[in-house]
Structure formats: structure tokens, C-alpha cells
């Protein structure tokens, strides 16, 4: 159970994000806890290397010096990254479809199910990595990924705008600046 009131888990403690890819390789990032409740945790991660995602002819670049506010839910089949630049401007968002999200006082871990949704500041979104699936989407993971994808795309406008608004109110850029400038 994750809870900010436990002595070992406090705001701005370091925590590892552990992503287990579908091929079983593991990628870890060092993050800071900015909020935690029994079923979810929110982490801050400074972007130290610029990266670009592509969907068709559309590109989304997250520059060095930007940051991620990442939401993880124990009881949801996805997580969400909200990206801001070094001035606090919204750059875009990213949904990972996942399973087996696990949280401790030291790390949050999840199994990545390949399919992701990249969302541009305009609200346009793109489904990523369908070409990497080992079988058709409707059969992959017994249809659970297709189900989650449908759920997200059916509600993405309302859900994402609500989370972005709450993120801006709850985790002000000014509050996060000391961690961005480290």
C-alpha cells in the first residue's frame, strides 16, 4: 500500500519507475513523489534528454529541461504522462496501456502492453505501436488492450482535459521549479 502518511514515503522522496516491456526488458527512471494515495501515485520526472515521438507525419518533441507529471493507478489498465516545458506550458500527453501496476514505498512498476496514445496540445491524438503487436489488436491479450483503447478514445477529451486542469491547479509549475532546476 502506498500512502504519503507512511514514514518512508513523503513528498519529494525519490522513487523508481519500473517499466517492464512486453519483451521482458526493464527500463527504470528515477522520479520524485509528488502525491500518493492508496490506489494511485503521481511522480515528477525531469527530462534530461530530448526525445521525439512520431505518428504518421506528425511529430511531438519533448525538449531537454521539460518534465513529466506521471499518474499511475493500481486499479486502471493505463497510466498517463502529462508533459510541460521548462516554463510550465503543456506540451502533450501520453497514455500507456498496461497491466499489473504495482506500488511500494520505493518503486512503481507496470507491464507495458505495447499500445500507447500520444495526445498533442491541440487535442488530436494518435494510436502508437500497433505494428509491433504479436497478433491482431482484437485478439492481443484476449481483447483487453482493445477494450482499454476503446474506453480511452471514447472519453479522452473529457478525461484528459479534467486531469490537465487538476494537474495545473494541484502541481503548480512554481512549486516544481526547484526540482526542475536541480
C-alpha positions as CSV (number, residue, x, y, z in Angstrom):
1,X,0.0,0.0,0.0
2,X,1.3,3.5,-0.9
3,X,0.4,6.4,1.4
4,X,2.1,9.7,1.9
5,X,1.5,9.4,5.6
6,X,3.8,6.5,6.0
7,X,7.2,7.5,7.4
8,X,9.2,6.1,4.4
9,X,7.1,7.8,1.7
10,X,7.0,11.5,1.7
11,X,6.5,14.2,-0.9
12,X,9.6,14.7,-3.0
13,X,11.2,11.4,-1.9
14,X,12.9,9.6,-4.7
15,X,11.2,6.7,-6.3
16,X,11.9,4.4,-9.3
17,X,9.5,4.0,-12.2
18,X,10.0,0.5,-13.5
19,X,8.5,-0.3,-16.9
20,X,8.5,-3.9,-17.9
21,X,8.3,-4.1,-21.7
22,X,6.4,-6.8,-23.5
23,X,9.7,-8.5,-24.4
24,X,10.5,-8.5,-20.7
25,X,13.3,-5.9,-20.9
26,X,13.1,-3.4,-18.0
27,X,13.5,0.4,-18.2
28,X,13.8,2.4,-15.0
29,X,13.7,6.1,-14.3
30,X,14.4,8.0,-11.2
31,X,11.5,10.2,-10.2
32,X,10.2,12.2,-7.2
33,X,6.9,11.5,-5.4
34,X,4.6,14.5,-5.6
35,X,1.4,12.7,-4.4
36,X,0.3,9.3,-3.3
37,X,-2.9,7.7,-2.1
38,X,-3.9,4.1,-1.6
39,X,-4.7,3.4,-5.2
40,X,-2.6,5.9,-7.1
41,X,0.6,7.8,-7.1
42,X,1.9,10.8,-9.0
43,X,5.5,11.2,-9.9
44,X,7.7,14.0,-11.2
45,X,10.5,13.3,-13.7
46,X,12.8,15.8,-15.3
47,X,13.6,15.2,-19.0
48,X,17.4,15.1,-19.3
49,X,17.5,14.1,-23.0
50,X,15.2,15.5,-25.7
51,X,13.0,12.9,-27.5
52,X,10.6,12.9,-30.4
53,X,7.6,10.6,-31.0
54,X,6.2,10.2,-34.4
55,X,2.7,9.2,-35.7
56,X,2.3,9.2,-39.4
57,X,3.8,12.6,-40.4
58,X,3.1,14.2,-37.0
59,X,5.9,14.7,-34.5
60,X,5.8,15.6,-30.8
61,X,9.2,16.6,-29.4
62,X,9.7,16.8,-25.6
63,X,12.8,19.0,-25.1
64,X,15.6,18.6,-22.6
65,X,14.6,20.6,-19.4
66,X,11.0,19.7,-19.7
67,X,9.2,17.5,-17.2
68,X,6.7,14.7,-16.8
69,X,3.9,14.5,-14.2
70,X,3.1,10.9,-14.3
71,X,-0.1,9.3,-13.0
72,X,-0.3,5.6,-12.0
73,X,-3.4,3.8,-10.8
74,X,-3.3,0.4,-9.2
75,X,-6.9,-0.3,-10.5
76,X,-6.7,1.1,-14.0
77,X,-5.2,-0.6,-17.1
78,X,-3.3,2.5,-18.2
79,X,-1.1,5.2,-16.8
80,X,-0.8,8.8,-18.0
81,X,2.1,11.2,-18.6
82,X,1.5,15.0,-18.8
83,X,4.4,16.9,-20.3
84,X,5.3,20.5,-19.5
85,X,8.2,22.6,-20.8
86,X,10.6,24.5,-18.5
87,X,8.1,27.4,-18.3
88,X,5.2,25.2,-17.3
89,X,3.4,25.2,-20.7
90,X,1.5,22.0,-21.6
91,X,3.4,20.1,-24.4
92,X,1.2,17.0,-24.7
93,X,0.2,13.8,-23.0
94,X,0.8,10.1,-23.3
95,X,-1.3,7.1,-22.2
96,X,0.5,3.7,-21.8
97,X,-1.9,0.7,-21.8
98,X,-0.6,-1.5,-19.0
99,X,-1.3,-4.4,-16.7
100,X,-0.1,-5.4,-13.2
101,X,0.7,-1.9,-11.8
102,X,2.4,-2.5,-8.5
103,X,3.4,0.2,-6.0
104,X,5.7,0.2,-2.9
105,X,7.4,2.9,-1.0
106,X,10.4,2.6,-3.3
107,X,9.1,2.0,-6.8
108,X,6.1,1.8,-9.1
109,X,6.2,-1.0,-11.6
110,X,4.0,-1.8,-14.6
111,X,3.9,-4.2,-17.5
112,X,3.7,-2.3,-20.8
113,X,1.2,-3.7,-23.3
114,X,2.8,-2.0,-26.4
115,X,-0.2,0.2,-27.5
116,X,0.1,3.9,-26.5
117,X,-1.9,7.1,-27.2
118,X,0.1,10.3,-27.9
119,X,-2.0,13.4,-27.4
120,X,-1.0,16.8,-28.9
121,X,-1.7,20.1,-27.3
122,X,-4.5,20.6,-29.9
123,X,-6.3,17.6,-28.5
124,X,-5.6,15.5,-31.6
125,X,-4.4,12.0,-30.7
126,X,-2.7,9.1,-32.3
127,X,-2.6,5.4,-31.5
128,X,1.0,4.2,-31.5
129,X,2.9,0.9,-32.0
130,X,0.0,-1.2,-33.3
131,X,2.5,-2.5,-35.9
132,X,4.6,-4.0,-33.0
133,X,1.8,-6.3,-31.8
134,X,2.5,-10.1,-32.0
135,X,-1.1,-10.6,-33.1
136,X,-4.1,-8.6,-34.3
137,X,-5.2,-5.9,-31.7
138,X,-8.7,-7.5,-31.2
139,X,-7.0,-10.8,-30.1
140,X,-4.0,-9.3,-28.3
141,X,-4.1,-10.0,-24.5
142,X,-7.6,-11.6,-25.0
143,X,-9.0,-8.3,-26.3
144,X,-8.3,-6.4,-23.1
145,X,-6.0,-3.9,-24.8
146,X,-8.6,-3.2,-27.5
147,X,-11.2,-2.7,-24.7
148,X,-8.9,-0.2,-22.9
149,X,-8.1,1.6,-26.1
150,X,-11.8,2.0,-26.9
151,X,-12.5,3.2,-23.3
152,X,-9.8,5.8,-23.5
153,X,-10.5,7.1,-27.0
154,X,-14.3,7.3,-26.2
155,X,-13.6,9.5,-23.1
156,X,-10.2,11.1,-23.9
157,X,-11.5,14.7,-24.5
158,X,-13.3,14.9,-21.2
159,X,-11.0,12.8,-19.1
160,X,-7.7,14.4,-20.3
161,X,-8.9,18.0,-20.0
162,X,-10.0,17.3,-16.5
163,X,-6.7,15.8,-15.5
164,X,-4.7,18.6,-17.2
165,X,-6.8,21.2,-15.3
166,X,-6.4,19.4,-12.0
167,X,-2.7,19.0,-12.7
168,X,-2.2,22.7,-13.3
169,X,-4.1,23.6,-10.0
170,X,-2.6,20.9,-7.8
171,X,1.0,20.8,-9.0
172,X,1.9,24.4,-9.9
173,X,4.9,25.0,-12.1
174,X,6.3,27.3,-9.4
175,X,6.2,24.6,-6.8
176,X,8.1,22.2,-9.1
177,X,10.7,24.7,-10.2
178,X,13.3,23.8,-7.5
179,X,13.2,20.2,-8.7
180,X,13.4,21.2,-12.4
181,X,16.5,23.4,-11.7
182,X,18.5,20.8,-9.8
